[in-house]
Amino acid sequence: MSETAHRYTAELADEIELAWQDRWESSGVFNAPNPQGSLADPDELAKRDGGHLLVLDMFPYPSGAGLHVGHPLGYIATDVYSRYHRMLGKNVLHCLGYDAFGLPAEQYAVQTGQHPRVTTEANIVIMARQLRRLGLGLDQRRSIQTMDPDYYRWTQWIFLQIFNSWYDRDAERADGGRGRARPISELVAEYSSGERALPSDDGRGWEDLSDLERADILDSHRLAYASEAPVNWCPGLGTVLSNEEVTNDGRSERGNFPVFKRNLRQWMMRITDYSDRLADDLDRVQWPEKVKAMQRNWIGRSHGARVAFPVVGTHEGAEPIEVFTTRPDTLFGATFMVLAPEHPLVDILVPEGEWAPGTNPAWTGGKPGPQTAVTAYRRAASRKSDVERQIEGKDKTGVFTGAWATNPATGEQLPIFIADYVLMGYGTGAIMAVPGQDERDWHFADVFDLPKIRTVQPSEGHPEDEAFTGDGPAINSANDSIDLNGKPVAEAKAAMIDWLVERGHGQATVSYKLRDWLFSRQRYWGEPFPIVFDTDGSAHGVPESMLPIELPEVPDYSPRTFDPEDAQSSPEPPLGRVEDWVNVELDLGDGRGVQSYRRETNTMPNWAGSCWYYLRYLDPENRDELVSAANEEYWIGPRDSAVDGAPAGTRDPGGVDLYIGGVEHAVLHLLYARFWHKVLFDLGHVSSEEPFRTYFSQGYIQAAAFRDDRGQPVEATEVEEGVGADGHPSFTWRGKPVTREFGKIGKSLKNMVSPDEMYAAYGADTLRLYEMGLGPLDQSKPWDTRAIVGSQRFLQRLWRNVVDEETGEVRVAEAPMDEPTARVLHRTIDAVRRDYDELGFNTAIARLIELNNALTKLDAVPREAAEQLVLMVAPLAPHIAEELWSRLGHAESLTHEDFPVADPALLVEDSVTCVIQIKGKVRDRIEVAADISEDDLREQALALPKVLEATAGGVRTVIVRAPKLVNVVPL
């Protein structure tokens, strides 16, 4: 037999890992008992007396390509953290599901005619195998798929809760604040009783209104409502796209088709009602500050004033133009106005005929009259994405509308332009342009030959040809009734707001960048809306007893597509072709009996299922409730104390204990989930106010990527490395030179590395150890397949310290540890516990390697040291740890074994090195007892030869900092 017959190799790792994965699965060792329901286990729950912990990942979309080695980074981290806390005696719930609806599966169905469910299920099988092979300790009973009717029944149920709710800004909340969601039935009761006045005061009561009139009033309050809304319409794809699906040059991310701004009927969610709570409650959760800042910027809360600018002349139906400004103190410097091209007033303001005599040619866009100029410009603007329109630059475009407005502070008439740098989605879609204090307005004024008036005194040396955006005293800001000159900005703002309110020109207000959430897709592969429309066009939610509304079979998965340039076309979703599903006779239980209805043919966006999946994990087999109150409160209910760093007196919001995922989802996914959760809280369905109490943003794993002479990525696995004439590495692909860069691993850069390759070559434990050891979890890290062998060698040395490679027998010694070994062990235990608590897995690995190396130098490894080391390694490399634990004579899995605890007595250093300084300069070092007194240390230091020599003339003073420093100052 070979001398290394029992060596820890990739083949042995494979054998060990598959066997333990089977054993874990059959025993259900990772199953977390609930306090109530079908997953309750009182006996098991009683054993786990260390508390409870919910650890989750952002769940994956099942791609046909499966996982690459960048995907497991977060999954391994949550698994390590979960395994560690199980060993602390906690009831740990760690589970994973699949975000199964989405455009890629539907696009594949369009190309092949195969149902997207078939391809998605096949992809889930691939991904589930790869995740199982990684050795994740998941409670598989709780795995979910958003495409299952049993799951999206509850997505539809939540939609109905939101649809059947309204936001009462005056309602008191449990925290003493005001504003919360209430059932729409309570609004009906208030209107019916007369407690709440109707919007119109024509003398009629609620019962006197028609069904359609009542529906219109309620729809204006509902948290989910159908509305004409500006959307990104892509005729070439036949669907509306989210902003994230539109490139910076105004084209679809998929297919590269033109995208146009259109007003179309869409489902919207009134997330704006929650703007303040979404912003303020970020103080109550433990998230990275950069992520909190991203959310706050997206919400974009700004304090300022609304100012009304009367329109000059007779424009029928033209109300004063309202602008929101954060700088009302600069009103005296407004020299023109700009409306977003989509602003509804544009249609009213633009006069017919030719330009008025004397119109500046630079304002006309080269067109003969305002109508033709505005029409052409609006069409051009519709081709640009919001992102492209917001990019800063000096090349401002726009056109004069032919209309004028009056500056209420100066009485001057201001020309009204439209320009694409103003967005309908922010503020009022109109701005007062103050070129002296705004760079964009300055550049626009340059292009269109418009006046510039400074209203803040620039600092000394500020360039004459640039806007001044800093602080300073007001200038050029006075009229007969107000004088701001000399006031600092804050004081000038307050005075100007008071003046605007007093004179009826405006009001103090708060504005937000956040817009209501567009919640419709003209796709097939998504959740159907639980909504039907009557013959009047009014929307009705179906009774809960009719849920789920299942997706029907369709003859064609494609939405109807149009000429990519046909901006006036309208969506025709695939579901609209299934006539017997769309047109139905139903009794909705509202007293109207059986009526004819038409189903909603749009589907929900893929955000829907991922907004709430963490709740279904808690009670996945519950047929009667979204989640039982007992299970929700147990796992994510408010804690006794707030998170670290929360303001004093803050109530804990509850939520998932640890949520890990990439920063690319740190805005919209988290924001949408928080909105849904707060609605559910307001309606009494959950006890927690936030979904994710602690969120951690993982970094990326990056790998080498290569581009050809066209700048296109090529398959990294096909690139050959050589040495160039200059001695530096050179790279070729199919005989042609390519350039190397480093980027996030993925399909787009063609630099994917499959974990399957790593399992085969090294084993899952080696892969886990390598990824966790690459560096801090929150930082991006480079992948190098050649370096993974270092992790394998550590596990091989660990194996050799316990198992004889020749005989396979356990080779630990039964003798007790000597004191030096005990001290090294217990210092490692102490440090590794801190590392695991703080997600510092890379430093934990370094300490474990150091301890293992120390044990390797011993003639024989004491059993106690070996067992403690194996237990510490277990969260990181669970398969080899389980195998070694078993071979060390333990019949049960180590999953719930106690994690080692350091002996405080062994953490105290016996001796330390004391630095001896003379006049502040190091002159000697001595070893002293760690607990030496100052007097004894002074005596030892003064007796040293170098100190005696230096102090022959006497000692001025001796500074002692026992046990590490003595500084002697001679006379």
N, C-alpha and C positions, 0 to 999 in steps of 0.2 A: 504494500500500500504506500502511496506517495506520502512524503513528509508533510504535505499540505492538503491532505485529503479532506480535512474539515476546515479549510480556510474559508473566510467570509468573502465570497466572490459574487458577481452579478447573478450567477446561476443559483447559488445558495440563497441570496437575497430574494430572488423571485419565488423560490420554493417556500421560504419562511413567510414572505409577505402575503402570498395568495392563501396560505393555510390560516394565517391569523385573520385575514379579512373574512374568510368563510366562518371562522369561529365567532368573530364579533357579530356577524350578521345573524347567525343562528341563535346566539344567546341574547341578542337585543341589549347588549351591555351599555349602549349609548342612549337607550330610550329614557326620556325624561318624563317622570310621572306628573300628571296634572292633579290639582286638588279636587277636580270635579269632572264628571262625564266619563265617556268610554275609555279615555286614556288615563283615568285615575288609578292609582295604586297606593293606598294608604300605608301599607307596610313598607314599601320601598321609599315612599316619601319621608317616612319617619326616620329612616336610616340616614338620610342626607340632611343633617342638622346644621350644616354650615351656611344656610341661606340658599337663595336661588339666583340664577344668572342667565340672561338671555343674550346670546352672541349670534349675530347674523352678518351675512354678506349681501351686497347688492346682487340679486340673483341674475343668472346669465341668460342670454338669448342663445338658443341651441343652433349654432351655425353648422352648416354641412361640413365645414373644414375641421370641426372639432376644436379642442383646446390647443393653444400653443403655450410654451413655457412661461409666457408673461401672465397668463390667466391665473395660474395657481397661487401666485404670490400672496394675494389677500386671503384665499381659502386656506392655505397652510397656516398663515398667521392666526386666523380665527380658530383653527383647529388646535394649534399649540396652546393658545390662551384658554380654550375650553378644556382641554385635557388637564392642564395645570390646575384649573379651578375645581375640576372634579376631584382631584387628589387633595384639595383643601376641604373636601366634604360637602361641596355645594351641589345642588340640583341644577345641572347645567343643561340648557336647551340650545342645541346647535343643529340647524337643519337648512336645507337648500331646496329650492324649486326651480321652475323654468318659466321665463317670460316668453310665452309661446306664440303670441300674436305678433305680427309685424310685416313690414313690406318685403323683406328678402324672400320669405317663403311664398308670398303671393306672386312676386315677380317670377319665381321659378315655376309656379303653377301656370302662369300665363304662357311661359315658354314651352312647357311640356304637356300641359293639360292634366297633370296629376294634381289631385286635391292637396292643398297646402297642409292639411292635417297629416297626410301620409308622409310627406317629406319631413315635417316637423317631428313627428314621432320617431322616424328613423334617426334624425339628428340627436334627439334626446337619448336614444339607446347608446349612440357613440359617446356622447358626453358623459352619461351616467357611468359607463364602463371606465372611462378615463379618470373620473373623480373617485370611483370606488378603488381603482388601482393606486390612487394617491394615498389611500389609507385614512380618509377623512372620517372622523367620529361623528357621524350624523344620525339623528333620529329619523330613519327612513319612513316611518309611519306618517310623517308630517309633510312629505314632499308633495308639492302642488304643481299644477300646470295651468296657466291662465286660460288656455283654450278649452279646458274641460267644462262642460255645461254646469256641473255641480259647483265649480268655482265661479264661473262668470254669472251664475245666478245671483251670487252675492255682490258682484260688481254692479249688476243691474239694480239690485236692491239698494245699494248705497246711492246710485244715481237717483233713484226714486226719493230717497230721504232728502237729497239736495234739491231736487225738483219741487218737492212738496214742502219747502222751507223758504223763509224769507229772513232778512237780517234786520232786526229791530235795534236801531242805534241807541234807543233810550232804555232798553231793557238792562237791568242790573245783573251783573255776573257774580259768581261766588267770590271772586277776588276783590269785589268792591268796584271794579271798573264797569263801564257801560258799553253795551253793544254785544249781541249774541244772536245766533240763529234760533228761530222759533217755527213751529209747524204752521203751514199756510192756513190750516183750519182755524187757528187762533186769530189770524188777520181777518178771515171771513167773518168770524164771530164779532170782532170789533166793528167792522163795517156794518154788519147786520143790526147790531144793537145801537148804533149811532155813537158809540164810544170814540170811534175814529171817523173824522170827517172824510167824505168822498172827495176825490180830486176836483170834480166839477160841483159848483154850487147852484145847480139849476132847480133845487127844491125836491128832486126825486131822492128816494131812499134806495138802499141796496136791493130790496126786493122789486123795486120798480124798474131796475136795469134789465136789459136783455142778457141772455147767456153770453153773447159775444162781447158785450160791454164789460160784464163782470170778468170774463176771461182776460180781456186786455188789461184791466186794472191789476189783476193778480200776476199776470206775466211780467208786468213792469216792476214787480217786487221779487219774484222768484229768484233763488240762487242759481238755478239752471234755467235758461230761457233761450228761445229761438229768436234770432235777430239778423237784420241786414248788417253785415260787418265787412270792413276792408280785409281782404284775404290775399294770399299769394296763389293765384290761379295759374296752373300750368296746363295749357291745352294739349301739349304734346304727350303728357302723361294722363290727362283726363282727370286730374285730382287737385285738390287744394293742398298746399304744402305748409308746414310750419316754417318759421324763420330759420330754424336750424337746418332745414333741408334745402335752403337756398344759398348758393355760393355768393361771394362778394361781388361778382360781376352780374348778378341778377339772373342766374340760370339754375336749373334744377341740379342738385347734387347727383341724382341718378338720371342718366340720359343726356345731361347738358342741354336741356330745352329751355327756351325763353320762359320767364315767369313774369306775370303781370299783376298789378294791384287791381282788384275788382271788389265791388260790393256785392256779396252773395249771402243768401240766407244760410245761417250756420247756428249750431248750438254753441252757446257760450256759458261759462260759469263765472259768477260774480265774485271772483277771488279778490277784487279790489275792495270789497267791503271788509276784508280781513287785513288790509295793508298795514294798519298800525299794529295789530297784534302780531302779525308775522314779523314785523321789524323789531318790536319791543321784546318779544319773547326769546329772541336770540340771546339775550342776556341770561336766560335761565338754563341754557343747554351748554354742554361741554364739547365744543367744536373748535377746529382750528380757526384762528382769527382771520386768516385769509379767506376761508369759506364764509364766515359770517359777513365779511366785507363784501364778498361777491353777492350774497343774498341782499344785503342792504342796498347795494348799488343797483341791483335789478329792480327792487321795490322803488328806489329813487324818491324817497320822501324829501320834499323841499318846502320850506316856509317862505311865504312871500305875500303877494297881493294879486287879485284880479283887477284889471283896469279896463274900463270901457272906452273905446275910441269911436265917437259918432261918425257915421258914414256921411260924406258930403254929397249933397244933391238928392234927387228923388229916385231911389232904387226901391221899387215896390217889394216889400217884405224884408228889407235889409235892416236887421237889428244892429245896434252898435257892435263893433268887433271887440270881443273879449280876449285879452291876453293874460296869461299867468306869467309873472316875473318874480324872481327872487331878489331883484334889485330895483324896487320902485323908486329908490333915491336917484336913479339915473334918468327918470322920465323926461327931464328937461333936455336930455341929449338925444331923444328919439327923433330921427330925421326921416324915417320911412317905415313902412310896415311890410311884413312878409307873411303870406299864408301858405300852408301846405297845399300842394296841387290838388289834393283830394278834399279840401275844405268845402263844405256845402255852400258857403256864401259866395264862392267863386262864380257859380252859375247865375247868381242874382246880380253880382256887381259888374260883370263884364258888359260894357255897352256894345251895341251893334254899330256897324258902319266903319268908317276909317278912323285913324288916329286923330285926336284933337290937334289943332294947329299948335306948333311949337313943341310937340312931344319930342323928347330927346331920342334920336335914332338908335342910341345904344340900348334903349329900353324895349324896342319893338321886336326883337328876335328876327328882324328882316322880313316881317310879314306886313301886309297892307292894313290890317286892322286888329283890334284887341281879340275878337272872337277867334280868328284864324291863328293868331300867335299863341293864345292860351290853349286852344285845342291841341296844337302841335306839341307844345311843351308838356302838357299833361300826358300825352301818349308816350313821349320819350321818358318821362319820369316813372311811368308805370312799369318800365322794363328794369328798373333798378331795385335792388333789395334795400331794406332799411339799413343794413350794415354798410352797403356801398354809399348810401346817401349820407351817412354820418361820418365817413372818413374825412378827417381834417385835410384841408388843402386850400391853396389860393385860387384855384380855378373854379370860382363860383359861377353857377348858371342860374338864369331866371328870366322872367318876362313881366312887363308892366301889365296890370289888369285894365288900365284905363280909368280906374276909380281912385278916389282920395278919401282920407279920413282926417279927423281933427285931433291934434294932441291936446288933451284936456288941461295940461299944465301951461302950455305956451299959446294955445289958440292957432298954432300954425297948421296948414294943411300938409298932410304927409302922403306921398304916392304909395299905392298898395301894389306890391309885387306878389307873384307866386315863385317859389324856389324849392328845389328838392332837398335842400339841407334842413328844411323845417318839416317835421313829421306830424302827421295827424294823430299818431299814437301817444304824443307827449304833450302835457299841458292842454291847451285848447286848440292846438293845430295852427296857432297864429302867434307871431311875436312882434313886439315893438323893437325895431332895430336901433341899437345905440352903438354906432361904430367906434366912438371914442373909448368905450369900455368893453368891447367884445371883438375878438380877433376875426371871427367869421363875418360879423357885420362890417368890420373895417375892410376886409378883402372884397366883400360884395359892393361896398361903396366905391372902392377903387375901380372895379369893373364897370359899374353903371353910373359913374360920375355923380355921386350923391354927397351931400354935405356931411361933415364930421364935426361934432361939438363935444368937447371934453367936459365931463361933469365931476371928475375927480382929479385933483392936482397930481400929476405924475411925479414920481420921485426924481431926485436930481440925477441928470445924466441919461434919463430915459429917451430913447430915440424918437425924433419928431414924427417919423413915418410909421409908427406902430401904435396899436391900441394899448392902453394901460389898464391892466386887470388887477392891479394891487390895491392896497388900502391907502387912504389919504383924505384930506379935507375936501368937502364939496366945493365946486366952483361952477359958475355960470348956471346957478340953480336957484332962481328967485322969480317971483311975480308979485302982483299987488297984495296977495293974501298969504304967501308963505315965502320964507327965506331960509334955504338950507346951507348957504355959503358958509364955509368954515367948520361945519359940523363933520365929525368922523362918520364913517359909513353906517355903523350900527345906529347911531343917534339920528342920522338923516333918514334911514329906512323907516324907523318908528314914526318920525314926524310926518313923513310923506304918506304913510298908511293912514294916519289920523286925518290928514287933510283930504285924502281921497274919499274916505268914509263920510266925513262931515259934508263934503260938497256933492256926494252922490255919484262920484266917478268910479268908485271901486270898493273893495272890501278885503280885509285880511283873510288869507286862506292858506291851505296846505295842498300841495299838488304831488302827484306820484307818477313815476315812469311806468309802473306796473299797470297793465291793461287787463281787462277781463280775458279769461282763458278760452281760446278757440278750441272747441271740443268736438269737432266733426271731421270725418274723413270720408271721401268718396271711394272707399275701398270695400273689398269683400271680407278679407281675413282680419276681422276685429269683432268686438262685442256688439250685437244689435242693441239699439236703444229700446228700452221698455216703454215706448211712446207710440200712441196712435193719434191721428188727426181726424176730426169729424168733418162733416160736409161744409162747415163754415171756416175750416182751416185752423180751428182751435186745437191745441195740444192737450192730450190727456195721458196721465200715467196709468199703466195697466195695474190691476190689483196684484198684490204680492203672490196670490194663489196661482197666477198665470206664469210665474217665473219658473225656470228660465225661458226667455224668448230665444229659441235656438236658431242658429244659422241654417238656412235652407240650402239644399243643393242648387247650384246655378249652372246654366249651360256654358257660361263664359266667365272666367275670373277677372277679366280686364274691365276697368271702367271704359266708357267710350272715349276714345281719343280724337283729337281734332288737329287741323293744320296748326303746327306749332306757333304760327303768327296770328292765329284767330283769337284775338284778345276778347272778343265779344261773345264767344261760345260759353256754354254753361255746363256744369257737371251732370253726368248721367251715371249714377253708381250701378254696379252690377246687380245689387239686390232689387233694383227697380224693374228688372226683367222677369222676376218671378211673380207673375200676376196673382196667382192663387195664394201666395204668402203675403203679398202687399195689401190686397183688398180683402177685408175680413168683416164678418158680422159678429159682433161681440156684445155681451152684457157686462159693462164695467162695474156693476153694482152701485151705481150712483142714482138709481131711481128712474133712469131714462129708458130702461129695458134694452132690448136688442137693437143696436144701431149699426149703420155702415161706417166703417173706419178705413183709413189708409195708414199702413205702418210707415214709420221713419225708415228711409232706405239708406241713409248714411250709417256708418258704424263709428264706434268710439275710437279715439286714438290709442296707440299702444301704451300711452302713459297710464290709461285707466287701470289695467290689471296690476301695474307695478306701484300704484298709489297706496295699496292697502294690504299687500300679500303678507306682511309681517304679522298682521292681526289673525289671518287664517291659519298660520302656523300654530297659533296658540290653541286652536280648537278645530282641527280640520275635519273631524267626523261629525260635528254638530249639524244636524239637519234642520234644527228649529231656530237657531240664532246664528248671527254672524260670528259671535264669540260669546261664551257665557260670561256673566259679570264676575264670577269667582275666578275663572281662569285668567281673564284680562287683568283684573286687579292684582292677582298673584304675580304674574309675569312682568307687567309693565305699569302697574299702578304707582302713584306718587310715593316717594321715599320719605323717611322721617326728616332728612336734612337735604338741603339744596346742593348742587354741584359746586365743586371748588371754583372760586372766582365769581360766583353769582353775587349780585348786590345784597347787602344786609337786609334781612327780613323777607327775602324771596322765598316763595313757596316752590317746592319741588314739582316739576311738571310730569314726572314719570317718563316712561318710554323705554326703548330697547337699551340694555346696559352697554353694549358695544356694537356699533354698526361700522363695518369697514367697506370701502369702495372707492373707486377712482374719482378724481376731482372733476372729470368731465360731466359727472351727474350731480355736481355739488350745488347747482342752481335750480334747474327746473324740476328734476325728480324730487329733490328734497323739499322744494317749495310747494309743489303740487301735493305731495304726501302730507305735508304739514297742514295745508288748507283742508283737505278731506278729513284729516284727524280732528281738527278743531270744530268742524261742523258736527262730526259724530259726538264730540264731547259736549257741545252746546245742546244737542238733542238728547243727551243722557245715555248714549249707547256705549260710551267708554268712560273710565274714571281718569285716564291720563289726558294731559293737555297737549303733549308733544309726542310724536312717534319715535324719535331717536334722541334719547337723553345724552348719549355720548357717541359722537361720530369721529372716525379717524380716516384721514385721506391717505391712502397708500401711494407710494411712488410707482413708477413704471420700470419694467425691465427693458433695457434697450439692447439692440444688437447691430452688428455691422450690416449696412445696406449698400447696394451698388447701383450706379446709374450709368447708362450708355451715353454716347455722344449726343443723343437727342434729349437727354435729361430724364429718360424713362427708367424706372426701376427694373432690374433683371433679377432672376432667381439667384439668391445668395448662395444656395447649395451648388450651383453650377459654376461659380467663380473660382478661378485658379489663382493662387498666390505665388509670386516669384520675387526676384530681386532685380531692381532696375539698374541702369548704368551708374546711377549716382549712389548706389548702395542701399537705397531705401526700398521698402516693399512696393511691389507693383502688382496690379490685378488685371486679369483678362477674363472675358466671357465669350466663349465660342471663338477664341482667337483674336478678339478685339479688345482694346484697352477700355477699362471702366474706372470710374472714380468711386472711392469709398466714403461713406458717411455713417453716422450712428443715429438711430432713431428708434421709436417705439416699435416693438415687435408686432407684426401683423401682416395681413394680406396685402394692404396697400403698398408696403415697401418690399414685399416678396422676400422677407427675411424671417419667416416663421420657422421655429424649431419645435417639433412635436414632443410632448412629454413621453409619448410611446417610445421614442428612440432612447430617451434617458432611462426609462424603466428597464428596457432590454439591456442597455449597456452598463448600468450601474445599480439599478433598483430604486424604488420610491423613496426609501429613507435617505439615500444619498442625495437625491434631487431635493427633498424637503430641507435637508441640512444645508445644502449649497445655496438655495434661494434665501433661506433665513439668515445665512451668514454673509450675504453680499454687502450688507451695509444697513444703516437705519431704515426702518420700514417706510418712513414717509418720504424718502428720497429716491430719485431714479438711479438705476444702477446698470452697469454694462454686463451683458451676458458673455461668457467665454467658456465654451464647451470643454476646452482643454483644462480649465482650472477646476472642474468639478471633481477631478481625481483626488484633490486634497481632502474633500469631504469624505470620499470613500476610504481614504487611508486612515482617517480618524476612527471610522467605524470598524475598520479591520484591526486597529490597535486595541480598541475597546473589546472587541471579540477575543483577541488573543489574551487579554488580561483575565478573562473568565474561562475560556475554552481552549483546551490543548488542540492545536491544529492537526497534530498527527493522530491522536486517539479520539478526539471529540469529547473527552472527559472534562468535567469541571475541574479547574486547577487552582481555585482560591484556597487560601489558608484559613484554618479555623482559629488561628491565634488572634488575640486582640491587637489593635493598632498601636504602634508606638506614638508617643506624644507629638512629634513633628508631623506625622501623617495625619493624626487627628485634627491638628490645628489647620493644616492645609484644607482638609475635607470640610471642616465646619465654616471656615472663611468662604469657601466656594459656595456652600449651601446658602449662607447669608446673602452673598452677592447675587447668586442666581435667582433667588426668590424675588429680590428687588427688580432684577432684569425682567423676569416674567411678568411681574405686576405692571411694569412700565412699557411693555411691548419691545423691550430692548433685547431681542432675540440674538442679534449678531454678537453682542457683548457676552451674553450667556454662553454662547457656543465657544467663544474664546476662553472663557473661564473653565468650561468643561474639558476642553482640549488640554489646558494647562494642568488640571487635576489628573486627567488620564495619563499624561506624560510623567507626572510625579509618581503615580502608581506603577508605571512601567519600569521605573528604575529600582523598584523593590525586588528582593529575591522572590517573594511571594506576596500576592495581593491579599490582604485580609478580607474575609467574607463581608464584614460590616461595611468596609469602604467600597467594595464592589457593588453591593446591593444599593447603597445610597447613591452611587454614581449612576447606576442603571435607572433608578427612579427619577433622577434629575434629567437624564437624557430622554426619558419616555415621551414627554410632550412633543419633542422635536423629531425623534426617530422612533416611533412607537412599535414598529414590527420587531426590530432587533432587540429593543428593550423587553418586549413581551417574551421573546424567545429566550433571552438570557435569564430573565426572571423565572421562567419555567424550568430552565436547566439548573437554576440555583435551588430548586426544590419546592417551588410554590405552585400549588395546583390551580389557583384562581388567577384570572386576569389581574394585572396591576392597575386597571383603569380607575378603581376606587381605593387604591392603597393610599395611605397617608404620605404626603410629600415630606421629604426630610426637613427637620427643624434644627437650626443651629443651636449649639450649646453656648450660651453667652460667656461662660467661663473660658471657653477655648477661642473666643474672638479677641481676648485681651492679649496684647503683645507682651512677651516676656521681657524683651529688651528692645531699645530703640537706639538709633544713632543720634548722638547729640553733637551739634555743630558748635565749635568754640571759635568765637570771633575776638579779635583784639582791635579796638578802635573801628569796629564795623567790618573788618576784613577777616575772612575765614583763614584760621591758622592751624586748626587741628580738628579731629573728630574722635569721639570716644563712645563706646558701647556702655549704656547705663540701664538700670532697671526701669521698666515702663512706669512704675509708680514711685520713683525716687522723689524725695522731698526737695524743695528749693534749697534748704540749708545744706543738705548732703551734696547736691549737685554743685553748689558754689564752692564747697570745700574741695571736691575732686578737681574742679576746673582750675582753681588757684594753685593746686599742687603740680600741675603739668609743667614739664621742663620749659616749653616755649612760653608759657604764661609767666613763669618765674623769671625768665630772662627779660621779658618785656616789661615786667613790673618791678625791676630792681630798685627804681626810684620811688616806688610807692603806688598805691592804687587810688584813683579818684573815685570810681564807682564800678559796681558789678551789676549788670542787668541779667536776671535769670528768668527764663521762660521754660520751666520744667515740663517735660523731660528733654526738649529738643533743641534748646538754644541757651548759650551763655555768651554775653558780650562784655568783655573786660576793657575798661578805659583807664590806662595808666595816668599817673600825675605828669 
